[in-house]
Amino acid sequence: MRIAIDRLAVAYDDRRVIDGLSLTIDPGTIFTLLGPSGCGKTTLLRAIAGFVPVAAGRILFGETDVARLPAHRRNIGMVFQDYALFPDKTVFENVAYGLRARRTDDAAVRRRVGEALDRVGLGAFADRLPAALSGGQRQRVALVRALVIQPDVLLMDEPLSNLDSKLRHQVRETISELQREAGITTVFVTHDQDEALAMSDRIGVMNAGRLEQVGAPAEIYRTPHTAYVADFIGAANILSADLAAPAAAGATVRLAIGGRHVGAVCPQPLPAGPVRIVVRPEDIAMAPADGATDEMLSARVVRRHYLGAKTGYAVTLTDGTRITIDVSGPDHDRFATGDSVAVRIDPSRALAIAP
């Protein structure tokens, strides 16, 4: 089911928290709304679900505008952060609830619920109450309850935030597998960038009720359009610089930093003047100071964290600029705090963006 949102506006107490937002979500994909608390992602999800009224605009499921339809007429499945299971109903009856509300015959209910529970490894738990389940098991019950009704659209509001790290990974894999099998268009809300990058076909990064950038995970990570997106998606060094002349999209420019010039790519056209350089920690190389070349910047290590497969360093350049660097490889932990080093920013990976 294709979802098309056209100039949507949502208001609380006459204050528009979403104003004129448009978005298209392709059929059968996982689209993630990503952003910090208060950015509007949950409000947008609830508008799609029909839980909050729409002040203006359209929400199309296929060719049907559902913006003014009540939630129960939109054929959606919903998975909540707090599971929202009925505490007095068994696992079987929790999953069967939506089917019974649709007056599905008993034989079909038993078959479909049994198959759904077996699919997520909970067939033996059908007669238990939710209180007897772990957090991961409850979330799997909530997931199959949403899927068993065969909805047109699956909506998920921070479904993994109550789980510990190991369970989050396991349930994340379960969600991805079931969604791919069912081919249901899914809108997933999270503030966790790892979840978004790992699970999504496309991501929309939200900021103050608007979409700051929409794209595939690799595009969002590698070519952020703004400092906000760069800072929110993964670790990033965001440095100030000046651009001497206007630059076209795709152009490589040279910018002064740390007493030297470094190369950077412009993902979008830029006028002359102040710009930001965005470079990921893994796109900066380190070498001993005596191995410096003309393309490298002089620096001193001020902090190091050994992380097993890599070591994270914080260094300061000669002008006081502080940057973070992730070094991997067999001798990634060779540098100590206080060492003089030389660093090289990969010009093909550094981005010049608007301030």
C-alpha positions in Angstrom: 0.0 0.0 0.0 1.5 3.3 -1.1 1.2 6.2 1.5 1.1 9.8 0.2 1.0 12.6 2.7 0.1 15.9 1.0 0.6 19.3 2.8 -0.4 17.9 6.2 -1.0 20.1 9.1 -1.6 19.0 12.7 -2.3 21.5 15.6 -2.4 21.3 19.3 -4.3 24.1 21.0 -4.1 26.2 17.9 -0.4 25.7 17.6 0.6 23.9 14.5 3.3 21.3 15.3 3.3 20.0 11.7 2.6 22.5 9.0 2.6 21.7 5.3 4.5 18.4 5.4 4.5 16.2 2.3 5.9 12.7 2.0 5.6 9.6 -0.2 6.2 6.1 1.2 6.6 3.3 -1.3 4.5 0.1 -1.0 6.0 -2.8 1.0 8.9 -0.7 2.5 10.0 0.2 6.0 10.0 4.0 6.3 11.5 5.3 9.6 10.8 8.6 11.1 13.9 9.5 13.1 14.6 12.4 15.5 14.8 13.5 19.1 12.0 13.9 21.5 9.6 16.7 20.5 10.6 16.8 16.8 7.1 15.7 15.7 7.7 12.1 14.6 5.1 10.6 16.9 2.6 13.2 16.1 3.0 12.4 12.4 2.6 8.7 13.1 -0.5 9.3 15.2 -2.0 11.4 12.4 -1.4 8.6 9.9 -3.1 6.2 12.4 -6.1 8.5 13.0 -5.4 9.1 16.7 -5.0 12.9 16.3 -7.2 15.2 14.1 -5.8 16.7 10.9 -6.0 20.5 10.6 -5.3 20.5 6.8 -4.0 18.3 4.1 -4.4 14.7 2.9 -3.2 11.2 3.9 -3.7 8.8 1.0 -3.6 5.0 1.4 -3.4 4.1 -2.2 -6.0 6.3 -3.8 -8.1 6.7 -0.7 -7.8 9.8 1.4 -8.1 8.6 5.0 -7.3 11.9 6.7 -10.8 12.3 8.1 -11.6 8.6 8.7 -11.6 7.2 12.2 -8.7 4.9 13.1 -10.8 1.8 13.1 -11.7 2.3 9.4 -8.1 2.7 8.1 -7.1 -1.0 8.3 -3.9 -0.4 10.2 -1.9 -2.5 12.6 -0.3 -0.6 15.5 2.6 -1.6 17.8 3.1 0.6 20.8 6.2 1.3 23.0 4.5 -0.1 26.1 3.1 -3.2 24.3 -0.6 -2.3 25.2 -1.5 -5.9 25.8 -4.7 -6.8 27.7 -3.4 -8.0 31.1 -6.4 -10.2 31.8 -6.3 -12.0 28.5 -4.1 -14.9 27.5 -1.5 -14.5 24.8 -3.8 -16.3 22.4 -6.7 -14.0 23.1 -4.5 -10.9 22.8 -3.5 -11.9 19.3 -7.0 -13.0 18.4 -8.6 -9.7 19.6 -8.4 -7.9 16.2 -9.7 -11.0 14.3 -12.6 -11.4 16.7 -13.5 -7.7 16.3 -13.7 -8.3 12.6 -16.0 -11.3 13.2 -13.6 -13.9 11.8 -14.9 -17.4 12.3 -13.5 -19.4 15.2 -11.7 -22.0 13.0 -9.9 -19.3 11.1 -9.0 -17.5 14.3 -7.5 -20.7 15.8 -5.5 -21.4 12.6 -4.2 -17.8 12.0 -3.3 -17.1 15.7 -1.6 -20.5 16.1 0.5 -19.9 12.9 1.4 -16.4 14.0 2.5 -17.5 17.5 4.5 -20.4 16.1 6.2 -18.1 13.6 7.7 -16.0 16.5 8.4 -19.0 18.7 5.6 -18.4 21.2 3.2 -21.3 20.3 3.9 -22.9 23.7 3.0 -19.7 25.5 -0.6 -19.3 24.1 -2.3 -19.9 27.4 -0.1 -17.6 29.5 -1.0 -14.1 30.7 1.3 -11.2 29.6 2.7 -10.8 33.1 4.3 -14.3 32.8 6.3 -13.1 29.7 9.6 -11.3 29.3 9.7 -7.9 27.6 10.9 -9.4 24.4 8.1 -12.0 24.4 5.5 -9.3 25.1 6.7 -7.2 22.2 6.6 -10.2 19.9 3.0 -10.8 21.0 2.2 -7.2 20.2 3.8 -7.5 16.8 1.9 -10.6 15.7 -1.3 -9.2 17.1 -0.8 -6.2 14.7 0.1 -8.5 11.7 -2.4 -11.3 12.1 -5.2 -9.0 10.9 -3.4 -8.5 7.6 -3.4 -4.7 7.7 -2.7 -2.4 4.8 -0.3 -0.4 6.9 1.8 -1.3 10.0 2.7 1.6 12.3 5.3 1.2 15.1 5.9 3.8 17.8 9.3 3.2 19.4 8.6 -0.5 19.9 12.1 -1.4 21.1 12.8 1.3 23.5 11.8 -0.7 26.6 14.1 -3.6 25.8 17.7 -4.2 26.7 20.4 -4.1 24.0 20.5 -7.8 23.3 16.7 -8.1 23.1 16.4 -5.0 21.0 18.7 -6.7 18.4 16.7 -9.9 18.5 13.3 -8.3 18.2 14.6 -5.9 15.5 15.5 -8.9 13.4 12.1 -10.5 14.0 10.3 -7.3 12.9 12.4 -7.1 9.7 11.8 -10.7 8.8 8.1 -10.6 9.4 7.7 -7.3 7.6 9.6 -8.6 4.5 7.5 -11.8 4.5 4.2 -9.9 4.7 5.2 -7.1 2.4 3.3 -4.6 4.5 4.1 -0.9 4.2 5.5 0.0 7.6 6.1 3.4 9.3 8.6 3.0 12.2 9.3 5.7 14.7 12.5 5.8 16.7 15.1 8.1 18.2 17.7 5.4 17.9 19.9 5.9 14.8 21.2 2.3 14.8 17.7 1.0 14.6 16.9 3.4 11.8 20.1 2.6 9.8 19.7 -1.2 10.2 16.0 -1.6 9.5 14.9 1.0 7.1 14.5 1.2 3.3 14.3 5.0 3.7 14.6 7.4 6.6 13.0 10.7 7.2 15.0 12.8 9.8 12.6 15.2 11.5 13.3 18.5 13.1 10.7 20.9 14.6 7.8 19.3 12.8 9.4 19.2 9.4 11.4 16.7 7.4 15.0 17.8 7.4 16.1 15.1 4.9 14.7 12.0 3.4 16.7 9.2 1.8 18.2 5.7 2.0 20.2 4.9 5.1 23.6 5.2 3.3 22.6 8.5 1.7 21.5 10.0 5.1 24.7 8.8 6.7 27.2 9.6 4.0 25.7 12.8 2.5 23.8 14.7 5.2 22.4 17.9 3.8 22.5 19.9 7.0 24.6 20.0 10.2 21.5 18.9 12.1 21.3 15.6 10.1 25.0 15.1 10.3 25.1 15.5 14.1 22.0 13.3 14.7 23.0 10.4 12.4 26.2 8.9 13.8 29.2 10.7 15.2 30.4 13.6 13.1 33.1 16.3 13.3 31.4 19.6 12.3 34.0 22.3 11.7 33.7 25.9 10.7 35.4 27.2 7.5 35.1 29.8 4.8 34.4 29.2 1.1 36.2 31.7 -1.1 33.9 31.4 -4.2 30.5 29.9 -5.0 30.6 26.1 -5.6 28.2 23.9 -7.6 26.8 20.6 -6.4 29.3 17.9 -6.6 32.3 20.2 -6.7 35.4 19.6 -4.7 36.6 22.7 -2.8 39.6 23.5 -0.6 39.0 25.0 2.8 41.3 26.3 5.4 41.5 24.5 8.8 44.3 24.0 11.3 46.7 26.2 9.4 46.4 24.0 6.3 43.9 23.5 3.5 41.7 20.4 3.2 39.5 19.1 0.4 35.7 18.6 0.7 32.8 17.8 -1.6 29.7 20.0 -1.9 26.6 17.8 -2.0 24.5 20.9 -2.7 25.3 24.3 -4.3 26.9 26.7 -1.9 27.4 30.5 -2.0 30.7 32.0 -1.0 31.1 32.7 2.7 30.9 30.6 5.9 30.4 26.9 5.6 30.6 23.8 7.7 32.9 20.8 7.1 31.3 17.5 8.1 33.6 14.5 8.4 33.0 11.2 10.1 35.6 9.9 12.7 36.3 6.9 10.5 37.2 9.1 7.6 40.2 10.6 9.3 43.6 8.9 9.3 46.4 9.2 11.9 50.1 8.8 11.7 53.1 9.7 13.9 54.1 13.3 13.7 57.4 12.5 12.0 55.5 10.8 9.2 53.5 14.0 8.3 53.0 15.0 4.7 51.9 18.3 3.2 48.3 17.0 3.2 48.2 16.3 6.9 47.4 18.5 9.9 49.5 18.6 13.0 47.7 17.6 16.2 48.1 16.2 19.7 46.1 13.4 21.3 44.1 14.6 24.3 42.0 11.5 24.9 41.8 7.8 23.8 39.2 5.0 24.3 40.1 1.5 23.5 37.0 -0.2 22.0 38.3 -3.6 21.0 38.0 -3.5 17.2 39.0 0.1 17.1 40.3 3.0 19.2 38.6 6.3 19.5 40.8 9.4 19.8 40.2 13.0 20.5 42.9 15.3 19.1 43.4 19.1 19.0 44.9 20.8 16.0 47.4 23.7 16.3 44.6 26.3 16.1 42.8 24.6 19.0 40.2 22.8 16.9 39.2 19.5 18.5 38.2 16.5 16.3 37.4 12.9 17.0 39.0 10.0 15.1 38.2 6.3 14.9 41.2 4.2 14.0 40.9 0.5 13.1 43.4 -2.1 12.0 46.0 -4.3 13.8 47.8 -1.4 15.6 44.8 1.0 16.1 45.8 1.6 19.8 49.4 2.6 19.1 48.9 6.3 20.1 48.8 7.5 23.7 47.4 10.6 25.3 49.9 13.5 24.8 51.4 12.1 21.6 52.1 14.5 18.7 50.4 13.1 15.6 49.5 14.0 12.0 46.0 13.6 10.7 44.6 13.5 7.2 40.9 14.2 6.4 39.8 12.1 3.4 38.7 14.7 0.8 36.4 12.3 -0.9 34.5 11.8 2.4 34.5 15.3 3.8 31.4 17.4 3.0 31.0 21.2 2.8 27.5 22.2 3.8 25.7 25.4 4.6 26.2 26.7 8.2 
